Amino acid sequence: MASFFVHLVHISDVAALRLLTKLEHALYDWQITHQPAELNNPQVVIANIDEKSIAELGQWPWRRDVLAQLLDRLFSHYQIKLIGFDTVFAESSDTTAIEVLDILNQTDLQQQPLFQQAYKSFKPQLQFDQMFAEQMEQHKVVTGLVFAQNKQKNKNNLPVPIAKTQNSTLVAAQSFIANLATFHQAASGAGFFDNPLLDEDGVFRRVPLLQQYQGYVYPSLALEMVRIAQQQNMATNFAEVAQADGSKVSQLVGIQLNGYSIPVNEKAAVLVPYTGAAYQFSYYSIIDILRQQIPLEQLKNKLVLLGTDSAGLLDLRTTPFAKAVPGVEVHASIIHGLLTEQIVAPVQQPLVMQLSLFVLLSILLLLLYRIDNPSWQIVYALAVLVGLFVVSFTLWFDKVYMPLASQVSYWFLTAVLLIAYKLIMEHRQKDFIVRRFGQYVPPSLVADMAKSPDKYQLQGQQKQLTVLFTDIRDFTRISEQLSANDLSDLMNQYLTVMTRIIHKHNGTIDKYMGDAIMAFWGAPIDNSNHAFEAVAAAVEMQQALDKVNKDFASKNWPQLQTGIGINTGLMHVGNMGSEFRMAYTVIGDEVNLASRLEGLTKQYGCEILLGELTFELVASSPWMIREIDAVRVKGKQQAVAIYQLCLPSKQGEYAKGIVSGYAEFLLAYRQQDWSIAQACLQQLFEQKLVSEALYKLFLQRINGYQQSPPPHNWDGVYTYQIK
């Protein structure tokens, strides 16, 4: 938001920002150097006051008779169309010889015939200004003049203005240096060659075609040369525009020349249509022109600018292409642009256009923010940036210039901040995921979670999960047999092995509760196979216990036996706790049932008990699973079927009957056919298809029911009064 308003202040000209101005200049320079104006058959050439001419004719300025001879050569011999002087003739150059002759003519010599004859013969030959003016009067010549933006003494008088205006938006000059009246009257026109709109970095990018002095409007040298060359009238159009303070100004809205509407801004400035670096136009040495050593066709019908590339005359300018370009080329470029209509126009209603772009970019920034992948954010940001340049180049190709520095800066800075913010937040999320789940979730899954943290929410939610409880049997007895250090080592080794297996099967460790482990599957990472993974982990945990016990035996530690209860169902999962401590955990009735199942493993003398839904989800697996009982656990009214997973290593030689044989027993038991049930149970026990604990449990129940039969509508469910 701050970036938006800072850039808005800049484009509205309330307060120009130096950095954005420099960026605008840099972008403009880059654009024009890559798309310069075309230079096909230029009509402008330069008569060069070069070092060669200075060596022959002496230091500039030269005598006006030499300039008069130059005009004669150019128009009479070379048949040029017009010449413009990139200089001003503000002082007389007639020699003191005339003054001496005039003084002598006022003495007694005035009466001498020979003196009078010499006086009349020599004086016209020494009136160089008159010679120059006479040549001007015979041809199309445009002289130069200079306006200044500070108060100083004016020199000579200005030519006839082209328009009159009051309180206009044109650059207002404060003083001037003009040509002698003799030359103004003789020349076809005059134009200024100074540039009051020089950019602060000293680069000539914009040049005004008009300036005003005391309400009168005067053209630039380039504009006046084109007007006279085309023999066309020029129209300047002004419109009254109200200001914020209620006052009105006369704002320039256009310059019409030979049907061409010159694209200028309110200060009559144009972007100089440079065609390249220095010496894009043809330079001809003035001494070569005077000696007629240049082919006629190279100058015939051309517009000639008299200027210099001599470093000693200090008429060098900095352009977007180079730091030392002869100043005369700036005028030549403008003349060429006017003749070929290659002046690039500033975009219409620039403030409205730029504001519209800002709004569009702000919308695109919102879309950027919605992209989750930082790599795609960068691609998107670069694509928009490239798009801005494509639009700019396309408009430039159509001779329209739209400043883009503010938009490019706004987009770049805001996009970088947004992407950086996203990266920081993503890093924090990843760090949070690692810190929150690193102890509970397998490292490989933590890495996957860290890549897409948004997919994993910590807020509470209800979903189907599978939970596992495991506990070491008779842990109190075991702890009494070991020292504190050995007990700690035993638990660390045991928990490490079990945790590694749970992680292997993509389980999440919920917590360690003394000698017990609680784990669950299906969160925070979705896993449609959560029941299968939990059961597979339980099987491997029991198999790994044999290896653990062998290692413990070598250390004279007690042998461990564990029970595992697994249940599947809808549970509440999420980050829970207090402001002092939070934990990612699961709660609910189905979680409690899994805990009850783990406790019942000792009652039934088995290693793994499954809940009903868990069994249904893994029924097609290769494991041998049998329904072992239907019970009501403490705290619940609804009966549930519980299932025993028979470990492959403990199925015995009659493994095929481990499920079917027990099913026959259970059917007789639930039908209250006690004698058949007891016989089946006895056979299963003898075949080692039930544990001793399971055999004694059901034998005790059968004897009890025989003495005190259950109701006739008994559902075969046993209700436990203990946890």
Secondary structure, 3 states (H helix, E strand, C coil): CHHHHHHHHHHCCCCCCHHHHHHHHHHHHHHHHHCCCCCCCCCEEEEECCHHHHHHHCCCCCCHHHHHHHHHHHHHHCCCCEEEECCCCCCCCCCHHHHHHHHHHCCHHHHCHHHHHHHHHHHHHHCHHHHHHHHHHHCCEEEEEEEECCCCCCECCCCCCCEECCCECCCECCEEECCCHHHHHHCCEEEECCCCCCCCCCECCEEECEEEECCEEEEEHHHHHHHHHHCCCEEEEEEEEECCCCCEEEEEEEEEECCEEECCCCCCEEECCCCCCCCCCEEEEHHHHHCCCCCHHHCCCCEEEEECCCHHHCCEEECCCCCCEECHHHHHHHHHHHHHCCCCEECCCHHHHHHHHHHHHHHHHHHHHHCCCHHHHHHHHHHHHHHHHHHHHHHHHCCEECCCHHHHHHHHHHHHHHHHHHHHHHHHHHHHHHHHHCCCCCHHHHHHHHHCHHHCCCCCEEEEEEEEEEEECCHHHHHHHCCHHHHHHHHHHHHHHHHHHHHHCCCEEEEEECCEEEEEECCCCCCCCHHHHHHHHHHHHHHHHHHHHHHHHHCCCCCCCEEEEEEEEEEEEEEEECCCCEEEEEECHHHHHHHHHHHHHHHHCCCEEECHHHHHHHCCCCCEEEEEEEEECCCCCCCEEEEEEECHHHCCCCCCHHHHHHHHHHHHHHCCCHHHHHHHHHHHHHCCCCCHHHHHHHHHHHHHHHHCCCCCCCCCCEECCCC
